[in-house]
Amino acid sequence: MKKVFSGKVLFSLLAPAVILFSFLSLADRPNFSGDWKLNEGKSELGEFGGRVARSIKVEQKEANITIARTSPGFNGGDPITTTFTLTFDGNVTESAGFGGSKRKTTAAWSADAQTLTVNSTTQFERDGQTSESKSTETWTLTKEGALSIVTHSTSPRGESTTKALYDK
């Protein structure tokens, strides 16, 4: 004799599993939105840290993030603000950099969705020579609620790593 599961039996078998897994949701992504100011006392800027943004304005949405960075001007000049929007799907965003350079940037979440990694490659010309600079930024929120951006850069001038902490 062939037995067929009824809807009630199937429901009674699946209901406990559904209830159990409803409490196991994926980790929420941190929201970096806000106006952030550099905390120089808690940052590790190194010898190349003079160009680190002193303030960052972030607007984060489900599929993208818009970042406006304000950095010191050259030789004491007016501060420079650069704004760009990155998607979280791995697509390359192209933007103009300093002096006509071209920057290609991607953003991606870590597997646990707690860290945002921003990779940039900038090509620039000087005296007829083309050079390339690469950077990897790792964005996290600290336990205290500060924005931590650790940047590792490689350029013709060498390698550097900075750790910038920003407070709201």
C-alpha positions in Angstrom: 0.0 0.0 0.0 1.3 3.4 -1.0 1.2 6.2 1.5 0.9 9.8 0.5 1.8 12.7 2.9 -1.1 15.0 3.4 -0.6 18.8 3.6 -1.1 18.7 7.4 1.7 16.2 7.9 4.1 18.0 5.6 3.3 21.3 7.4 3.9 19.8 10.8 7.3 18.5 9.6 8.4 21.8 8.0 7.0 24.3 10.6 9.7 23.6 13.2 12.5 24.1 10.7 11.0 27.3 9.4 10.7 28.7 12.9 14.3 27.7 13.7 15.7 29.3 10.6 13.7 32.5 11.0 16.0 33.4 13.9 19.1 32.8 11.9 19.2 35.8 9.5 22.2 37.0 7.6 24.2 39.6 9.3 23.1 43.1 8.5 25.5 45.4 6.7 26.9 48.3 8.7 25.5 51.6 7.5 28.3 54.1 6.9 25.9 57.0 6.1 26.7 60.3 7.8 29.1 63.2 8.1 32.5 61.9 9.4 35.4 64.0 10.7 39.0 62.6 10.9 40.2 61.9 14.5 43.9 62.6 13.9 44.8 61.6 17.5 43.5 58.0 17.0 44.6 57.7 13.3 47.9 56.3 12.0 48.6 58.4 9.0 52.3 57.8 8.4 54.4 59.9 6.1 51.8 60.0 3.2 48.9 60.8 5.5 48.8 64.5 4.6 46.5 63.7 1.8 44.0 61.7 3.8 40.5 63.2 3.7 39.7 65.3 6.8 36.0 64.8 6.4 33.8 62.3 4.6 30.1 62.5 3.8 28.5 59.1 3.0 25.1 58.3 1.7 24.6 54.5 1.7 21.6 52.8 0.0 20.8 49.1 -0.6 22.6 48.9 -3.9 25.2 51.7 -3.8 27.2 54.1 -1.7 28.0 57.8 -2.5 31.2 59.1 -0.9 32.2 62.8 -0.8 35.8 63.3 0.6 37.3 66.6 1.5 41.1 66.7 1.6 43.6 69.5 2.2 44.4 71.7 -0.8 47.9 71.6 -2.4 50.4 73.9 -0.8 47.9 75.4 1.6 45.2 76.0 -1.1 41.5 75.5 -0.7 40.3 72.1 0.3 39.4 69.7 -2.5 36.2 67.6 -2.5 35.7 64.6 -4.7 32.4 62.8 -4.9 31.7 59.4 -6.5 29.1 56.7 -6.3 30.0 53.0 -6.2 27.7 50.0 -6.6 28.0 46.8 -4.5 27.7 44.4 -7.4 31.4 44.5 -8.4 30.9 46.8 -11.5 33.7 49.2 -12.2 33.0 52.9 -11.7 35.2 55.2 -13.7 35.9 58.8 -12.5 38.3 61.6 -13.1 41.2 62.0 -10.7 43.6 64.8 -10.1 45.3 66.3 -13.1 43.3 64.5 -15.7 44.0 61.0 -14.3 41.5 58.2 -14.7 40.4 56.2 -11.8 38.6 52.8 -11.9 37.0 51.7 -8.6 35.0 48.7 -7.3 33.3 48.1 -4.0 32.4 44.7 -2.5 31.1 43.4 0.9 33.0 40.7 2.8 31.4 37.2 3.1 30.0 38.2 6.6 28.8 41.6 5.2 30.7 43.5 8.0 33.5 44.9 5.9 33.4 47.0 2.7 36.4 46.7 0.5 37.0 49.5 -2.0 39.7 48.9 -4.7 40.9 51.7 -7.0 43.4 51.9 -9.8 44.5 55.3 -11.1 46.4 55.9 -14.3 48.1 59.2 -14.8 50.6 60.7 -17.2 53.6 62.9 -16.3 56.3 64.0 -18.6 55.1 61.6 -21.3 55.2 58.6 -19.0 52.2 56.6 -17.9 52.1 55.4 -14.3 49.7 53.6 -12.1 48.6 53.8 -8.5 46.5 51.1 -6.7 44.8 51.3 -3.4 42.7 48.9 -1.3 40.5 50.5 1.4 38.9 48.3 4.1 35.9 50.0 5.7 34.5 48.9 9.1 32.7 50.4 12.0 34.4 50.1 15.4 32.7 49.0 18.6 32.7 52.6 19.6 30.8 53.6 16.4 33.8 55.2 14.6 34.4 54.7 10.9 37.8 52.9 10.3 39.3 53.1 6.9 42.6 51.2 6.5 44.2 52.0 3.1 47.1 50.1 1.5 48.5 52.0 -1.5 51.1 51.1 -4.1 52.5 53.6 -6.5 55.8 54.5 -8.3 56.7 56.3 -5.0 56.4 53.0 -3.0 53.9 51.4 -0.7 52.1 52.9 2.3 49.4 52.0 4.7 47.3 54.4 6.7 44.6 53.8 9.3 42.1 56.7 9.5 39.5 56.8 12.2 36.5 59.1 11.7 33.9 60.2 14.3 30.4 61.5 13.6 
